[in-house]
Amino acid sequence: MKTVNKMTNDNKKEIEMLYELIAKIETKDECRALFEDLCTYKEIDAMAQRLYAAKLLMDGTTYEQIIEKTGISSATLSRVSKCVKYGSGYQTMLNKEKRKA
């Protein structure tokens, strides 16, 4: 099974093309249209839920409160928490959003 974290030679070019395309999005409407074509509603909902959980974690909300507010599973929340602590995507994008507000 292929994963995004471990790109193989078979799919690296396609994944890079996806990242480049997403980086060229200029408006929320363009973003919505692309994601509606690429993803199911459930996939978009799951990504939104993870992003909201990351925001809540960064704001100091407890695991229990996040699970209660979002209905996210503890396993998914644990993964989000690891990414918030050791990754850069959530931190970069949510801090960028804070600066705009």
C-alpha positions as YAML, in Angstrom:
chain: A
units: angstrom
residues:
- id: 1
  name: MET
  ca: [0.00, 0.00, 0.00]
- id: 2
  name: LYS
  ca: [1.38, 3.41, -0.96]
- id: 3
  name: THR
  ca: [1.40, 6.30, 1.47]
- id: 4
  name: VAL
  ca: [2.07, 9.99, 0.96]
- id: 5
  name: ASN
  ca: [4.78, 9.92, 3.66]
- id: 6
  name: LYS
  ca: [6.72, 7.27, 1.77]
- id: 7
  name: MET
  ca: [6.58, 8.24, -1.86]
- id: 8
  name: THR
  ca: [7.60, 5.58, -4.30]
- id: 9
  name: ASN
  ca: [9.01, 6.18, -7.73]
- id: 10
  name: ASP
  ca: [5.62, 5.06, -9.06]
- id: 11
  name: ASN
  ca: [3.65, 7.92, -7.55]
- id: 12
  name: LYS
  ca: [6.16, 10.62, -6.64]
- id: 13
  name: LYS
  ca: [5.57, 12.61, -9.82]
- id: 14
  name: GLU
  ca: [1.79, 12.55, -9.37]
- id: 15
  name: ILE
  ca: [2.01, 13.59, -5.72]
- id: 16
  name: GLU
  ca: [4.36, 16.45, -6.56]
- id: 17
  name: MET
  ca: [1.93, 17.54, -9.28]
- id: 18
  name: LEU
  ca: [-0.86, 17.57, -6.68]
- id: 19
  name: TYR
  ca: [1.20, 19.71, -4.27]
- id: 20
  name: GLU
  ca: [2.10, 22.13, -7.06]
- id: 21
  name: LEU
  ca: [-1.52, 22.42, -8.11]
- id: 22
  name: ILE
  ca: [-2.71, 23.07, -4.54]
- id: 23
  name: ALA
  ca: [0.00, 25.71, -4.10]
- id: 24
  name: LYS
  ca: [-1.41, 27.58, -7.12]
- id: 25
  name: ILE
  ca: [-4.89, 27.95, -5.63]
- id: 26
  name: GLU
  ca: [-5.71, 31.65, -5.41]
- id: 27
  name: THR
  ca: [-9.24, 31.81, -4.00]
- id: 28
  name: LYS
  ca: [-11.49, 29.94, -1.61]
- id: 29
  name: ASP
  ca: [-13.85, 29.19, -4.53]
- id: 30
  name: GLU
  ca: [-11.00, 27.61, -6.53]
- id: 31
  name: CYS
  ca: [-10.01, 25.60, -3.46]
- id: 32
  name: ARG
  ca: [-13.58, 24.43, -2.84]
- id: 33
  name: ALA
  ca: [-14.03, 23.40, -6.50]
- id: 34
  name: LEU
  ca: [-10.78, 21.42, -6.58]
- id: 35
  name: PHE
  ca: [-11.38, 19.63, -3.29]
- id: 36
  name: GLU
  ca: [-14.98, 18.82, -4.24]
- id: 37
  name: ASP
  ca: [-13.64, 17.18, -7.40]
- id: 38
  name: LEU
  ca: [-10.75, 15.41, -5.65]
- id: 39
  name: CYS
  ca: [-12.40, 14.24, -2.44]
- id: 40
  name: THR
  ca: [-15.64, 12.79, -1.14]
- id: 41
  name: TYR
  ca: [-17.64, 14.84, 1.34]
- id: 42
  name: LYS
  ca: [-16.52, 12.46, 4.12]
- id: 43
  name: GLU
  ca: [-12.84, 13.01, 3.22]
- id: 44
  name: ILE
  ca: [-13.25, 16.79, 3.26]
- id: 45
  name: ASP
  ca: [-15.16, 16.55, 6.56]
- id: 46
  name: ALA
  ca: [-12.40, 14.39, 8.09]
- id: 47
  name: MET
  ca: [-9.70, 16.87, 7.01]
- id: 48
  name: ALA
  ca: [-11.72, 19.77, 8.42]
- id: 49
  name: GLN
  ca: [-12.21, 17.88, 11.68]
- id: 50
  name: ARG
  ca: [-8.47, 17.23, 11.99]
- id: 51
  name: LEU
  ca: [-7.64, 20.85, 11.26]
- id: 52
  name: TYR
  ca: [-10.13, 22.04, 13.88]
- id: 53
  name: ALA
  ca: [-8.72, 19.55, 16.41]
- id: 54
  name: ALA
  ca: [-5.20, 20.88, 15.69]
- id: 55
  name: LYS
  ca: [-6.40, 24.44, 16.27]
- id: 56
  name: LEU
  ca: [-8.01, 23.42, 19.55]
- id: 57
  name: LEU
  ca: [-4.82, 21.63, 20.65]
- id: 58
  name: MET
  ca: [-2.75, 24.70, 19.84]
- id: 59
  name: ASP
  ca: [-5.21, 26.80, 21.87]
- id: 60
  name: GLY
  ca: [-4.66, 24.53, 24.91]
- id: 61
  name: THR
  ca: [-7.91, 22.55, 24.79]
- id: 62
  name: THR
  ca: [-7.70, 19.14, 26.47]
- id: 63
  name: TYR
  ca: [-8.06, 15.82, 24.61]
- id: 64
  name: GLU
  ca: [-11.35, 15.13, 26.41]
- id: 65
  name: GLN
  ca: [-12.79, 18.52, 25.45]
- id: 66
  name: ILE
  ca: [-11.71, 18.10, 21.82]
- id: 67
  name: ILE
  ca: [-13.26, 14.64, 21.57]
- id: 68
  name: GLU
  ca: [-16.47, 15.98, 23.10]
- id: 69
  name: LYS
  ca: [-16.57, 19.02, 20.76]
- id: 70
  name: THR
  ca: [-15.64, 17.23, 17.55]
- id: 71
  name: GLY
  ca: [-16.45, 13.55, 17.90]
- id: 72
  name: ILE
  ca: [-12.94, 12.77, 16.63]
- id: 73
  name: SER
  ca: [-11.56, 9.37, 17.61]
- id: 74
  name: SER
  ca: [-8.80, 9.23, 20.20]
- id: 75
  name: ALA
  ca: [-6.52, 7.50, 17.67]
- id: 76
  name: THR
  ca: [-7.00, 10.28, 15.11]
- id: 77
  name: LEU
  ca: [-6.58, 12.94, 17.78]
- id: 78
  name: SER
  ca: [-3.34, 11.29, 18.89]
- id: 79
  name: ARG
  ca: [-2.03, 11.45, 15.32]
- id: 80
  name: VAL
  ca: [-3.08, 15.10, 14.99]
- id: 81
  name: SER
  ca: [-1.37, 15.86, 18.29]
- id: 82
  name: LYS
  ca: [1.85, 14.22, 17.12]
- id: 83
  name: CYS
  ca: [1.75, 16.30, 13.94]
- id: 84
  name: VAL
  ca: [1.11, 19.50, 15.91]
- id: 85
  name: LYS
  ca: [4.08, 18.74, 18.16]
- id: 86
  name: TYR
  ca: [6.58, 17.39, 15.66]
- id: 87
  name: GLY
  ca: [5.35, 18.43, 12.23]
- id: 88
  name: SER
  ca: [5.18, 21.81, 10.62]
- id: 89
  name: GLY
  ca: [2.03, 21.88, 8.48]
- id: 90
  name: TYR
  ca: [-0.59, 22.58, 11.13]
- id: 91
  name: GLN
  ca: [1.65, 25.04, 12.98]
- id: 92
  name: THR
  ca: [2.59, 26.94, 9.84]
- id: 93
  name: MET
  ca: [-0.89, 27.23, 8.40]
- id: 94
  name: LEU
  ca: [-2.78, 27.90, 11.62]
- id: 95
  name: ASN
  ca: [-0.25, 30.52, 12.73]
- id: 96
  name: LYS
  ca: [-0.56, 32.12, 9.30]
- id: 97
  name: GLU
  ca: [-4.33, 32.19, 9.76]
- id: 98
  name: LYS
  ca: [-3.97, 33.77, 13.23]
- id: 99
  name: ARG
  ca: [-1.83, 36.56, 11.80]
- id: 100
  name: LYS
  ca: [-4.51, 37.35, 9.20]
- id: 101
  name: ALA
  ca: [-7.25, 37.66, 11.87]
...
